[in-house]
Amino acid sequence: MPGISYATIGSNDLEKAKAFYDELLGSIGWGTAMDLPTGGRIYGDGASMFGVLSPYDGGAASAGNGTMIGFSFDSVEALARFHARALALGATNEGDPGERMPGACFGYFRDPDGNKLCAYRIG
């Protein structure tokens, strides 16, 4: 079945962003899939990819207004650990993990560049 297989975000400070995502994504077993000649990095888990890049057009990166990327977890405890790890690494809390609808838990944060991410568990 078709599905989303990768997402990318822009950063104006790739070294800071890579340090943040090396730690955060490393905490869930994701590693570097490739380093790009432009200084960006692609992370992966063997099924999905997440990239931190400089914008292709050479302009300044900005967080998308209304853009959010979600990471699915097998347990509420795992998503809570991921959310807490992001905050410990300098992310801004956009909503503590909690039930948002019956059987669905979500926690929100913004990375150091202001990109909004979500850790969630449905079911």
C-alpha positions in Angstrom: 0.0 0.0 0.0 1.4 3.5 -0.8 2.4 5.6 2.1 4.7 8.5 3.0 8.3 7.3 3.0 10.3 10.4 3.7 10.2 14.0 4.8 12.7 16.8 4.8 13.1 20.0 6.8 15.3 23.0 6.2 17.8 24.5 8.6 19.9 27.7 8.7 22.4 26.0 11.0 23.1 22.5 9.7 25.7 21.7 12.3 23.3 22.5 15.1 20.5 20.7 13.4 22.5 17.6 12.8 23.7 17.5 16.4 20.1 17.7 17.6 18.8 15.0 15.2 21.8 12.8 15.6 20.9 12.5 19.3 17.1 12.6 18.9 16.8 10.1 16.1 19.7 8.0 17.4 17.6 7.5 20.5 15.0 5.6 18.5 17.6 3.6 16.4 17.7 5.8 13.3 21.1 6.4 11.8 22.7 8.4 9.1 21.7 7.1 5.7 23.9 9.6 3.9 25.6 12.9 4.3 25.1 15.3 1.4 27.8 17.4 -0.3 25.8 20.5 0.6 26.2 19.7 4.3 22.8 18.2 4.9 22.1 14.7 6.3 19.5 12.0 5.6 18.5 9.7 8.5 16.8 6.4 8.2 15.5 3.3 9.9 15.5 1.0 6.8 11.9 1.8 5.9 11.6 5.6 6.2 13.9 8.6 5.7 14.1 12.1 7.3 16.4 14.8 5.9 17.8 18.0 7.3 18.9 20.2 4.5 19.7 23.7 3.3 17.0 25.0 1.0 17.7 24.1 -2.6 16.9 27.6 -3.8 19.7 29.0 -1.6 17.3 31.1 0.4 16.8 31.1 4.2 15.1 28.1 5.7 11.9 28.7 7.6 9.5 26.5 9.4 6.4 25.7 7.3 3.2 27.4 8.5 0.9 24.5 9.1 3.6 21.9 8.4 4.1 19.1 10.9 5.9 15.8 10.7 4.8 12.8 12.8 6.8 9.9 14.2 4.7 6.8 15.1 5.5 4.8 18.2 4.5 1.3 19.4 3.8 2.6 22.9 2.8 5.7 24.8 5.9 5.3 26.9 8.2 5.3 23.9 6.6 8.4 22.4 6.8 10.2 25.8 10.6 9.3 26.0 11.1 10.7 22.5 9.2 13.9 23.4 11.2 14.3 26.6 14.5 13.7 24.7 13.6 16.4 22.2 13.0 18.9 25.0 16.2 17.9 26.7 18.0 18.6 23.5 16.6 22.1 23.2 13.2 21.6 21.5 10.3 23.8 22.5 7.3 22.1 24.0 4.1 22.5 21.8 2.0 20.1 23.8 2.8 17.4 26.4 2.1 13.8 25.4 -1.5 13.0 26.2 -4.7 11.5 24.8 -6.2 13.8 22.1 -9.0 11.5 21.1 -10.0 8.0 22.4 -7.1 5.6 21.9 -4.8 8.2 20.4 -1.9 9.9 22.2 0.1 12.8 20.8 3.0 14.9 22.0 4.2 18.0 20.0 7.5 20.0 19.9 9.4 22.4 17.7 13.1 21.7 16.9 15.7 24.5 17.3 14.8 25.8 13.8 11.1 26.0 14.7 10.0 23.0 12.7 7.0 21.3 14.3 7.1 17.6 15.0 4.8 15.1 16.6 5.3 11.8 18.4 2.1 9.7 18.4 0.5 6.4 19.2 -2.8 5.3 17.8 -4.4 2.2 19.1 
